[in-house]
Amino acid sequence: MKWQSIILISIIVFSAIQTIHAQSEGPLIELVVTEEEKIILFGGFSIAVIAIILFLARDTILRRKTSYDKEELESKKDRTYEKYHSDWGEDYEELGYRKNTKEDKAFRDAVKNDELPDYYKILGVSREATHEEIKKKFREMAKKTHPDKTKEDSEEAMVKLNRAYEILSDEESKERYDKYLKID
């Protein structure tokens, strides 16, 4: 993007300097343009116009296909989907700028529905706990709640415990989780 702007500005400055120079030599000088120079000028302007059009249409050209675009749905025929959904919806992803992962979407949806569990409470650790403390506490809790040890139906508790450890043991996931977690 920067280099494109630099090229465009340099072309404008170069053409302005040539115009100023041509006018400063006097009004009696007649400008003669040969056929070859006309072809070069026309080709240059054509390339510039095409480059500007491609630059302006880059979002349309590079837009990623969504799951809706890939399927053959009834709403495509009567355009009802387009009436109620814009490109700025949840399925729109700006190329190269936004990290819109499935995990982020899951966190946003859970926060929106007030269903985001407090994994720190599930593991019984503080928010400032180190990776080693989280790992140690997870192992202790896993020994206590594992279905093979307790001989009870504690699979759901074990799933929650595993999910809490999965999120809190990974630094990126933990940082993302902390961003979405509402601290009381």
N, CA and C atoms as a LAMMPS dump frame, in Angstrom:
ITEM: TIMESTEP
0
ITEM: NUMBER OF ATOMS
552
ITEM: BOX BOUNDS ff ff ff
-5.0000000000000000e+02 5.0000000000000000e+02
-5.0000000000000000e+02 5.0000000000000000e+02
-5.0000000000000000e+02 5.0000000000000000e+02
ITEM: ATOMS id mol type element x y z
1 1 1 N 0.831 -1.182 0
2 1 2 C 0 0 0
3 1 3 C 0.876 1.246 0
4 2 1 N 1.957 1.253 0.792
5 2 2 C 2.838 2.399 0.85
6 2 3 C 3.534 2.613 -0.488
7 3 1 N 4.061 1.551 -1.046
8 3 2 C 4.808 1.682 -2.287
9 3 3 C 3.909 2.117 -3.435
10 4 1 N 2.637 1.721 -3.386
11 4 2 C 1.713 2.144 -4.429
12 4 3 C 1.48 3.65 -4.34
13 5 1 N 1.344 4.155 -3.139
14 5 2 C 1.16 5.593 -2.94
15 5 3 C 2.396 6.361 -3.385
16 6 1 N 3.569 5.826 -3.076
17 6 2 C 4.816 6.489 -3.461
18 6 3 C 4.934 6.556 -4.979
19 7 1 N 4.616 5.472 -5.66
20 7 2 C 4.682 5.451 -7.122
21 7 3 C 3.696 6.451 -7.708
22 8 1 N 2.484 6.468 -7.197
23 8 2 C 1.469 7.386 -7.707
24 8 3 C 1.88 8.842 -7.509
25 9 1 N 2.4 9.174 -6.343
26 9 2 C 2.847 10.536 -6.057
27 9 3 C 4.027 10.913 -6.951
28 10 1 N 4.97 9.984 -7.15
29 10 2 C 6.13 10.3 -7.998
30 10 3 C 5.709 10.528 -9.448
31 11 1 N 4.717 9.792 -9.938
32 11 2 C 4.22 10.002 -11.3
33 11 3 C 3.595 11.387 -11.421
34 12 1 N 2.81 11.773 -10.431
35 12 2 C 2.168 13.098 -10.452
36 12 3 C 3.211 14.204 -10.403
37 13 1 N 4.204 14.08 -9.534
38 13 2 C 5.259 15.094 -9.413
39 13 3 C 6.064 15.162 -10.704
40 14 1 N 6.421 14.011 -11.265
41 14 2 C 7.202 13.974 -12.505
42 14 3 C 6.45 14.642 -13.649
43 15 1 N 5.154 14.364 -13.763
44 15 2 C 4.384 14.979 -14.842
45 15 3 C 4.213 16.478 -14.609
46 16 1 N 4.102 16.911 -13.364
47 16 2 C 3.99 18.342 -13.067
48 16 3 C 5.285 19.062 -13.397
49 17 1 N 6.427 18.452 -13.09
50 17 2 C 7.724 19.068 -13.397
51 17 3 C 7.887 19.2 -14.904
52 18 1 N 7.505 18.174 -15.642
53 18 2 C 7.612 18.239 -17.098
54 18 3 C 6.726 19.353 -17.651
55 19 1 N 5.522 19.497 -17.12
56 19 2 C 4.608 20.534 -17.583
57 19 3 C 5.179 21.913 -17.292
58 20 1 N 5.698 22.11 -16.113
59 20 2 C 6.286 23.394 -15.739
60 20 3 C 7.486 23.695 -16.621
61 21 1 N 8.333 22.71 -16.856
62 21 2 C 9.525 22.891 -17.676
63 21 3 C 9.139 23.223 -19.117
64 22 1 N 8.133 22.56 -19.653
65 22 2 C 7.706 22.8 -21.031
66 22 3 C 7.147 24.204 -21.188
67 23 1 N 6.473 24.721 -20.172
68 23 2 C 5.885 26.049 -20.274
69 23 3 C 6.905 27.153 -20.033
70 24 1 N 7.99 26.865 -19.337
71 24 2 C 8.951 27.907 -19.001
72 24 3 C 9.876 28.243 -20.153
73 25 1 N 9.918 27.431 -21.187
74 25 2 C 10.843 27.687 -22.283
75 25 3 C 10.326 28.731 -23.262
76 26 1 N 9.14 29.149 -23.121
77 26 2 C 8.645 30.218 -23.976
78 26 3 C 7.43 29.799 -24.776
79 27 1 N 6.573 30.754 -25.097
80 27 2 C 5.333 30.438 -25.794
81 27 3 C 5.507 30.162 -27.295
82 28 1 N 6.663 30.508 -27.873
83 28 2 C 6.857 30.344 -29.298
84 28 3 C 7.315 28.94 -29.688
85 29 1 N 7.677 28.127 -28.71
86 29 2 C 8.157 26.781 -29.009
87 29 3 C 6.955 25.878 -29.266
88 30 1 N 6.999 25.179 -30.353
89 30 2 C 5.9 24.288 -30.709
90 30 3 C 6.249 22.882 -30.247
91 31 1 N 5.314 22.249 -29.568
92 31 2 C 5.523 20.903 -29.053
93 31 3 C 5.146 19.892 -30.126
94 32 1 N 6.087 19.052 -30.485
95 32 2 C 5.854 18.038 -31.511
96 32 3 C 5.895 16.678 -30.827
97 33 1 N 4.817 15.925 -30.976
98 33 2 C 4.731 14.589 -30.387
99 33 3 C 4.702 13.586 -31.528
100 34 1 N 5.667 12.685 -31.514
101 34 2 C 5.731 11.676 -32.575
102 34 3 C 4.724 10.572 -32.289
103 35 1 N 4.519 9.705 -33.281
104 35 2 C 3.585 8.579 -33.125
105 35 3 C 4.05 7.621 -32.026
106 36 1 N 5.335 7.394 -31.938
107 36 2 C 5.877 6.504 -30.897
108 36 3 C 5.616 7.073 -29.507
109 37 1 N 5.795 8.381 -29.366
110 37 2 C 5.545 9.017 -28.068
111 37 3 C 4.066 8.965 -27.703
112 38 1 N 3.198 9.085 -28.697
113 38 2 C 1.757 8.969 -28.447
114 38 3 C 1.409 7.579 -27.949
115 39 1 N 2.008 6.572 -28.544
116 39 2 C 1.756 5.184 -28.117
117 39 3 C 2.238 4.984 -26.688
118 40 1 N 3.405 5.522 -26.379
119 40 2 C 3.951 5.384 -25.019
120 40 3 C 3.044 6.105 -24.01
121 41 1 N 2.608 7.309 -24.341
122 41 2 C 1.715 8.055 -23.442
123 41 3 C 0.386 7.326 -23.245
124 42 1 N -0.206 6.868 -24.349
125 42 2 C -1.471 6.15 -24.241
126 42 3 C -1.317 4.87 -23.414
127 43 1 N -0.239 4.134 -23.638
128 43 2 C 0.02 2.914 -22.862
129 43 3 C 0.207 3.211 -21.38
130 44 1 N 0.935 4.293 -21.088
131 44 2 C 1.144 4.672 -19.689
132 44 3 C -0.149 5.044 -18.993
133 45 1 N -0.976 5.848 -19.681
134 45 2 C -2.261 6.211 -19.092
135 45 3 C -3.172 4.997 -18.942
136 46 1 N -3.142 4.09 -19.894
137 46 2 C -3.965 2.872 -19.803
138 46 3 C -3.567 2.04 -18.602
139 47 1 N -2.274 1.878 -18.421
140 47 2 C -1.782 1.101 -17.265
141 47 3 C -2.167 1.798 -15.959
142 48 1 N -2.063 3.123 -15.92
143 48 2 C -2.428 3.867 -14.707
144 48 3 C -3.909 3.711 -14.394
145 49 1 N -4.769 3.785 -15.398
146 49 2 C -6.211 3.642 -15.182
147 49 3 C -6.538 2.231 -14.7
148 50 1 N -5.938 1.229 -15.32
149 50 2 C -6.177 -0.159 -14.894
150 50 3 C -5.69 -0.363 -13.462
151 51 1 N -4.526 0.189 -13.123
152 51 2 C -3.995 0.051 -11.761
153 51 3 C -4.922 0.719 -10.744
154 52 1 N -5.459 1.872 -11.075
155 52 2 C -6.379 2.562 -10.154
156 52 3 C -7.656 1.753 -9.972
157 53 1 N -8.187 1.213 -11.05
158 53 2 C -9.409 0.392 -10.948
159 53 3 C -9.16 -0.843 -10.104
160 54 1 N -8.043 -1.52 -10.321
161 54 2 C -7.72 -2.705 -9.506
162 54 3 C -7.506 -2.336 -8.048
163 55 1 N -6.876 -1.198 -7.797
164 55 2 C -6.665 -0.758 -6.422
165 55 3 C -7.993 -0.503 -5.715
166 56 1 N -8.92 0.134 -6.399
167 56 2 C -10.213 0.437 -5.8
168 56 3 C -11.085 -0.815 -5.636
169 57 1 N -10.878 -1.807 -6.485
170 57 2 C -11.707 -3.009 -6.44
171 57 3 C -11.03 -4.147 -5.684
172 58 1 N -9.947 -3.876 -4.962
173 58 2 C -9.193 -4.955 -4.317
174 58 3 C -10.006 -5.714 -3.273
175 59 1 N -10.874 -5.03 -2.523
176 59 2 C -11.678 -5.715 -1.51
177 59 3 C -12.651 -6.697 -2.146
178 60 1 N -13.227 -6.308 -3.259
179 60 2 C -14.163 -7.193 -3.952
180 60 3 C -13.432 -8.371 -4.568
181 61 1 N -12.273 -8.126 -5.124
182 61 2 C -11.508 -9.181 -5.782
183 61 3 C -10.969 -10.178 -4.76
184 62 1 N -10.456 -9.694 -3.637
185 62 2 C -9.798 -10.55 -2.649
186 62 3 C -10.725 -11.06 -1.547
187 63 1 N -12.009 -10.739 -1.606
188 63 2 C -12.92 -11.131 -0.536
189 63 3 C -12.996 -12.64 -0.407
190 64 1 N -12.861 -13.117 0.808
191 64 2 C -12.941 -14.555 1.066
192 64 3 C -14.386 -15 0.99
193 65 1 N -14.572 -16.191 0.488
194 65 2 C -15.91 -16.752 0.39
195 65 3 C -16.346 -17.246 1.769
196 66 1 N -17.582 -16.959 2.129
197 66 2 C -18.138 -17.437 3.392
198 66 3 C -18.861 -18.746 3.163
199 67 1 N -19.308 -19.367 4.236
200 67 2 C -20.049 -20.617 4.103
201 67 3 C -21.341 -20.398 3.324
202 68 1 N -21.906 -19.213 3.441
203 68 2 C -23.126 -18.894 2.704
204 68 3 C -22.85 -18.849 1.198
205 69 1 N -21.707 -18.287 0.807
206 69 2 C -21.367 -18.192 -0.609
207 69 3 C -21.152 -19.562 -1.239
208 70 1 N -20.68 -20.514 -0.461
209 70 2 C -20.348 -21.832 -1
210 70 3 C -21.572 -22.725 -1.176
211 71 1 N -22.646 -22.448 -0.463
212 71 2 C -23.823 -23.315 -0.5
213 71 3 C -24.873 -22.783 -1.461
214 72 1 N -25.722 -23.696 -1.921
215 72 2 C -26.859 -23.316 -2.768
216 72 3 C -28.102 -23.25 -1.878
217 73 1 N -28.503 -22.046 -1.483
218 73 2 C -29.619 -21.86 -0.567
219 73 3 C -30.763 -21.115 -1.253
220 74 1 N -31.967 -21.307 -0.731
221 74 2 C -33.147 -20.634 -1.283
222 74 3 C -33.055 -19.123 -1.142
223 75 1 N -32.451 -18.658 -0.052
224 75 2 C -32.388 -17.22 0.189
225 75 3 C -31.534 -16.499 -0.848
226 76 1 N -30.681 -17.233 -1.573
227 76 2 C -29.888 -16.605 -2.622
228 76 3 C -30.762 -16.226 -3.808
229 77 1 N -31.795 -17.012 -4.055
230 77 2 C -32.636 -16.774 -5.221
231 77 3 C -33.473 -15.506 -5.078
232 78 1 N -34.032 -15.274 -3.887
233 78 2 C -34.859 -14.071 -3.709
234 78 3 C -34.128 -12.958 -2.948
235 79 1 N -32.84 -13.153 -2.689
236 79 2 C -31.976 -12.138 -2.076
237 79 3 C -32.396 -11.73 -0.662
238 80 1 N -33.063 -12.601 0.093
239 80 2 C -33.453 -12.23 1.457
240 80 3 C -32.248 -12.179 2.381
241 81 1 N -31.235 -12.981 2.098
242 81 2 C -30.045 -12.968 2.95
243 81 3 C -29.373 -11.595 2.9
244 82 1 N -29.248 -11.038 1.704
245 82 2 C -28.578 -9.755 1.542
246 82 3 C -29.348 -8.611 2.194
247 83 1 N -30.651 -8.765 2.348
248 83 2 C -31.44 -7.708 2.987
249 83 3 C -31.076 -7.556 4.46
250 84 1 N -30.756 -8.664 5.094
251 84 2 C -30.569 -8.652 6.545
252 84 3 C -29.119 -8.848 6.981
253 85 1 N -28.228 -9.093 6.052
254 85 2 C -26.822 -9.305 6.402
255 85 3 C -25.945 -8.438 5.507
256 86 1 N -25.005 -7.776 6.127
257 86 2 C -24.088 -6.954 5.344
258 86 3 C -22.694 -7.576 5.409
259 87 1 N -21.757 -6.966 4.713
260 87 2 C -20.377 -7.444 4.754
261 87 3 C -19.727 -7.206 6.107
262 88 1 N -20.354 -6.398 6.948
263 88 2 C -19.764 -6.088 8.246
264 88 3 C -20.25 -7.024 9.335
265 89 1 N -20.878 -8.129 8.974
266 89 2 C -21.403 -9.08 9.949
267 89 3 C -20.313 -9.932 10.557
268 90 1 N -20.713 -10.924 11.307
269 90 2 C -19.778 -11.797 12.006
270 90 3 C -18.931 -12.631 11.05
271 91 1 N -19.471 -12.946 9.867
272 91 2 C -18.73 -13.813 8.969
273 91 3 C -17.766 -13.049 8.072
274 92 1 N -17.733 -11.721 8.186
275 92 2 C -16.83 -10.923 7.373
276 92 3 C -15.479 -10.867 8.053
277 93 1 N -14.442 -11.126 7.291
278 93 2 C -13.102 -11.08 7.843
279 93 3 C -12.237 -10.212 6.956
280 94 1 N -11.727 -9.142 7.51
281 94 2 C -10.876 -8.252 6.738
282 94 3 C -9.525 -8.929 6.555
283 95 1 N -9.061 -8.972 5.351
284 95 2 C -7.845 -9.707 5.041
285 95 3 C -6.622 -9.06 5.667
286 96 1 N -5.862 -9.861 6.416
287 96 2 C -4.591 -9.412 6.927
288 96 3 C -4.603 -8.565 8.175
289 97 1 N -5.741 -8.135 8.657
290 97 2 C -5.77 -7.225 9.794
291 97 3 C -6.366 -7.841 11.05
292 98 1 N -7.414 -8.607 10.907
293 98 2 C -8.136 -9.089 12.078
294 98 3 C -7.932 -10.58 12.232
295 99 1 N -7.567 -10.995 13.421
296 99 2 C -7.446 -12.42 13.703
297 99 3 C -8.786 -12.887 14.236
298 100 1 N -9.576 -13.402 13.366
299 100 2 C -10.918 -13.823 13.727
300 100 3 C -10.953 -15.347 13.761
301 101 1 N -10.504 -15.926 14.877
302 101 2 C -10.438 -17.371 14.974
303 101 3 C -11.764 -17.923 15.501
304 102 1 N -11.9 -19.222 15.389
305 102 2 C -13.098 -19.882 15.901
306 102 3 C -13.184 -19.707 17.421
307 103 1 N -12.02 -19.715 18.057
308 103 2 C -11.99 -19.56 19.516
309 103 3 C -12.473 -18.158 19.923
310 104 1 N -12.05 -17.127 19.181
311 104 2 C -12.529 -15.766 19.453
312 104 3 C -14.04 -15.684 19.289
313 105 1 N -14.543 -16.292 18.228
314 105 2 C -15.986 -16.272 17.979
315 105 3 C -16.729 -16.996 19.105
316 106 1 N -16.175 -18.127 19.558
317 106 2 C -16.804 -18.863 20.651
318 106 3 C -16.82 -18.023 21.934
319 107 1 N -15.711 -17.34 22.223
320 107 2 C -15.654 -16.476 23.399
321 107 3 C -16.659 -15.334 23.278
322 108 1 N -16.731 -14.696 22.107
323 108 2 C -17.679 -13.588 21.919
324 108 3 C -19.122 -14.053 22.09
325 109 1 N -19.437 -15.219 21.516
326 109 2 C -20.797 -15.746 21.642
327 109 3 C -21.127 -16.087 23.091
328 110 1 N -20.156 -16.671 23.807
329 110 2 C -20.379 -17.021 25.208
330 110 3 C -20.565 -15.771 26.067
331 111 1 N -19.789 -14.735 25.791
332 111 2 C -19.932 -13.484 26.544
333 111 3 C -21.278 -12.851 26.24
334 112 1 N -21.676 -12.887 24.973
335 112 2 C -22.946 -12.294 24.56
336 112 3 C -24.126 -12.984 25.267
337 113 1 N -24.024 -14.293 25.469
338 113 2 C -25.095 -15.06 26.106
339 113 3 C -24.875 -15.26 27.604
340 114 1 N -23.873 -14.596 28.166
341 114 2 C -23.514 -14.749 29.588
342 114 3 C -23.279 -16.211 29.96
343 115 1 N -22.584 -16.928 29.108
344 115 2 C -22.303 -18.347 29.349
345 115 3 C -20.81 -18.634 29.47
346 116 1 N -19.977 -17.617 29.541
347 116 2 C -18.534 -17.835 29.622
348 116 3 C -18.183 -18.263 31.051
349 117 1 N -17.735 -19.509 31.226
350 117 2 C -17.417 -19.971 32.586
351 117 3 C -16.113 -19.357 33.091
352 118 1 N -15.993 -19.293 34.394
353 118 2 C -14.761 -18.796 35.001
354 118 3 C -13.836 -19.991 35.203
355 119 1 N -12.915 -20.159 34.275
356 119 2 C -12.013 -21.316 34.317
357 119 3 C -11.06 -21.25 35.503
358 120 1 N -10.804 -20.058 36.004
359 120 2 C -9.953 -19.93 37.181
360 120 3 C -10.635 -20.568 38.397
361 121 1 N -11.953 -20.355 38.529
362 121 2 C -12.688 -20.964 39.641
363 121 3 C -12.795 -22.476 39.471
364 122 1 N -12.971 -22.928 38.234
365 122 2 C -13.086 -24.366 37.969
366 122 3 C -11.8 -25.069 38.387
367 123 1 N -10.65 -24.481 38.062
368 123 2 C -9.368 -25.088 38.452
369 123 3 C -8.968 -24.738 39.883
370 124 1 N -9.569 -23.689 40.437
371 124 2 C -9.238 -23.293 41.806
372 124 3 C -7.897 -22.583 41.904
373 125 1 N -7.578 -21.754 40.91
374 125 2 C -6.326 -20.992 40.926
375 125 3 C -6.657 -19.504 40.811
376 126 1 N -5.673 -18.683 41.165
377 126 2 C -5.871 -17.236 41.047
378 126 3 C -5.585 -16.792 39.612
379 127 1 N -5.974 -15.575 39.302
380 127 2 C -5.761 -15.047 37.939
381 127 3 C -4.279 -14.814 37.645
382 128 1 N -3.475 -14.675 38.657
383 128 2 C -2.038 -14.451 38.486
384 128 3 C -1.241 -15.748 38.549
385 129 1 N -1.9 -16.888 38.522
386 129 2 C -1.22 -18.179 38.653
387 129 3 C -0.278 -18.421 37.486
388 130 1 N 0.864 -19.041 37.79
389 130 2 C 1.835 -19.362 36.742
390 130 3 C 1.413 -20.646 36.031
391 131 1 N 2.115 -20.941 34.95
392 131 2 C 1.818 -22.147 34.178
393 131 3 C 2.01 -23.408 35.032
394 132 1 N 3.053 -23.405 35.847
395 132 2 C 3.331 -24.567 36.706
396 132 3 C 2.23 -24.758 37.765
397 133 1 N 1.755 -23.661 38.346
398 133 2 C 0.679 -23.757 39.341
399 133 3 C -0.607 -24.28 38.697
400 134 1 N -0.893 -23.814 37.503
401 134 2 C -2.097 -24.272 36.791
402 134 3 C -1.986 -25.767 36.494
403 135 1 N -0.836 -26.18 36.029
404 135 2 C -0.605 -27.592 35.697
405 135 3 C -0.732 -28.477 36.942
406 136 1 N -0.144 -28.028 38.049
407 136 2 C -0.187 -28.793 39.304
408 136 3 C -1.621 -28.927 39.81
409 137 1 N -2.361 -27.811 39.789
410 137 2 C -3.742 -27.816 40.274
411 137 3 C -4.634 -28.671 39.371
412 138 1 N -4.385 -28.618 38.054
413 138 2 C -5.164 -29.446 37.132
414 138 3 C -4.954 -30.928 37.437
415 139 1 N -3.732 -31.332 37.668
416 139 2 C -3.455 -32.744 37.957
417 139 3 C -4.121 -33.198 39.254
418 140 1 N -4.088 -32.316 40.258
419 140 2 C -4.757 -32.649 41.523
420 140 3 C -6.261 -32.827 41.303
421 141 1 N -6.859 -31.874 40.612
422 141 2 C -8.309 -31.925 40.363
423 141 3 C -8.677 -33.119 39.48
424 142 1 N -7.825 -33.437 38.504
425 142 2 C -8.1 -34.554 37.603
426 142 3 C -8.083 -35.876 38.369
427 143 1 N -7.169 -35.995 39.324
428 143 2 C -7.119 -37.218 40.137
429 143 3 C -8.375 -37.375 40.984
430 144 1 N -8.906 -36.25 41.47
431 144 2 C -10.1 -36.295 42.308
432 144 3 C -11.378 -36.542 41.517
433 145 1 N -11.465 -35.993 40.315
434 145 2 C -12.735 -36.056 39.579
435 145 3 C -12.755 -37.059 38.432
436 146 1 N -11.683 -37.734 38.152
437 146 2 C -11.662 -38.669 37.023
438 146 3 C -12.683 -39.792 37.255
439 147 1 N -13.474 -40.134 36.223
440 147 2 C -14.517 -41.159 36.376
441 147 3 C -13.979 -42.536 36.785
442 148 1 N -12.775 -42.864 36.378
443 148 2 C -12.204 -44.16 36.763
444 148 3 C -11.84 -44.208 38.248
445 149 1 N -11.472 -43.075 38.815
446 149 2 C -11.11 -43.018 40.232
447 149 3 C -12.337 -42.939 41.132
448 150 1 N -13.31 -42.129 40.729
449 150 2 C -14.454 -41.879 41.603
450 150 3 C -15.561 -42.91 41.439
451 151 1 N -15.57 -43.635 40.355
452 151 2 C -16.611 -44.625 40.043
453 151 3 C -17.993 -43.982 39.986
454 152 1 N -18.004 -42.689 39.697
455 152 2 C -19.259 -41.958 39.579
456 152 3 C -19.374 -41.405 38.167
457 153 1 N -20.506 -40.796 37.881
458 153 2 C -20.721 -40.168 36.583
459 153 3 C -20.189 -38.738 36.641
460 154 1 N -18.876 -38.6 36.545
461 154 2 C -18.245 -37.28 36.642
462 154 3 C -17.589 -36.879 35.318
463 155 1 N -18.12 -37.404 34.231
464 155 2 C -17.544 -37.088 32.921
465 155 3 C -17.722 -35.618 32.565
466 156 1 N -18.881 -35.061 32.895
467 156 2 C -19.135 -33.662 32.578
468 156 3 C -18.189 -32.747 33.347
469 157 1 N -17.93 -33.053 34.604
470 157 2 C -16.995 -32.256 35.4
471 157 3 C -15.58 -32.38 34.831
472 158 1 N -15.234 -33.559 34.346
473 158 2 C -13.914 -33.774 33.766
474 158 3 C -13.763 -33.005 32.448
475 159 1 N -14.843 -32.939 31.677
476 159 2 C -14.806 -32.177 30.424
477 159 3 C -14.571 -30.698 30.718
478 160 1 N -15.272 -30.156 31.715
479 160 2 C -15.083 -28.751 32.101
480 160 3 C -13.658 -28.505 32.595
481 161 1 N -13.147 -29.452 33.365
482 161 2 C -11.794 -29.341 33.895
483 161 3 C -10.759 -29.354 32.763
484 162 1 N -10.931 -30.26 31.808
485 162 2 C -10.023 -30.33 30.658
486 162 3 C -10.074 -29.053 29.821
487 163 1 N -11.278 -28.538 29.626
488 163 2 C -11.425 -27.306 28.848
489 163 3 C -10.744 -26.132 29.568
490 164 1 N -10.91 -26.06 30.882
491 164 2 C -10.276 -24.994 31.659
492 164 3 C -8.755 -25.081 31.546
493 165 1 N -8.222 -26.293 31.639
494 165 2 C -6.767 -26.457 31.533
495 165 3 C -6.287 -26.149 30.116
496 166 1 N -7.056 -26.56 29.137
497 166 2 C -6.695 -26.304 27.738
498 166 3 C -6.577 -24.804 27.475
499 167 1 N -7.505 -24.03 27.996
500 167 2 C -7.495 -22.578 27.783
501 167 3 C -6.392 -21.905 28.604
502 168 1 N -6.284 -22.248 29.871
503 168 2 C -5.354 -21.542 30.756
504 168 3 C -3.9 -21.974 30.599
505 169 1 N -3.655 -23.135 30.032
506 169 2 C -2.269 -23.584 29.874
507 169 3 C -1.601 -22.958 28.649
508 170 1 N -2.369 -22.561 27.678
509 170 2 C -1.826 -21.925 26.476
510 170 3 C -1.838 -20.406 26.68
511 171 1 N -0.678 -19.774 26.493
512 171 2 C -0.555 -18.335 26.762
513 171 3 C -1.475 -17.495 25.871
514 172 1 N -1.546 -17.815 24.577
515 172 2 C -2.407 -17.038 23.673
516 172 3 C -3.877 -17.21 24.038
517 173 1 N -4.285 -18.447 24.315
518 173 2 C -5.681 -18.702 24.677
519 173 3 C -6.026 -18.029 26
520 174 1 N -5.091 -18.072 26.926
521 174 2 C -5.319 -17.447 28.23
522 174 3 C -5.473 -15.93 28.075
523 175 1 N -4.609 -15.328 27.265
524 175 2 C -4.692 -13.886 27.035
525 175 3 C -6.021 -13.522 26.366
526 176 1 N -6.433 -14.315 25.394
527 176 2 C -7.699 -14.087 24.697
528 176 3 C -8.871 -14.268 25.67
529 177 1 N -8.802 -15.298 26.512
530 177 2 C -9.855 -15.568 27.492
531 177 3 C -9.964 -14.426 28.498
532 178 1 N -8.807 -13.942 28.983
533 178 2 C -8.809 -12.843 29.946
534 178 3 C -9.42 -11.577 29.35
535 179 1 N -9.233 -11.403 28.046
536 179 2 C -9.796 -10.238 27.367
537 179 3 C -11.331 -10.278 27.393
538 180 1 N -11.892 -11.472 27.241
539 180 2 C -13.349 -11.597 27.175
540 180 3 C -14.002 -11.851 28.54
541 181 1 N -13.217 -12.264 29.53
542 181 2 C -13.759 -12.593 30.847
543 181 3 C -14.181 -11.336 31.571
544 182 1 N -15.401 -11.355 32.08
545 182 2 C -15.888 -10.228 32.891
546 182 3 C -15.428 -10.451 34.32
547 183 1 N -14.59 -9.547 34.792
548 183 2 C -14.08 -9.665 36.157
549 183 3 C -15.056 -8.965 37.086
550 184 1 N -15.541 -9.709 38.068
551 184 2 C -16.508 -9.152 39.033
552 184 3 C -15.825 -8.375 40.13
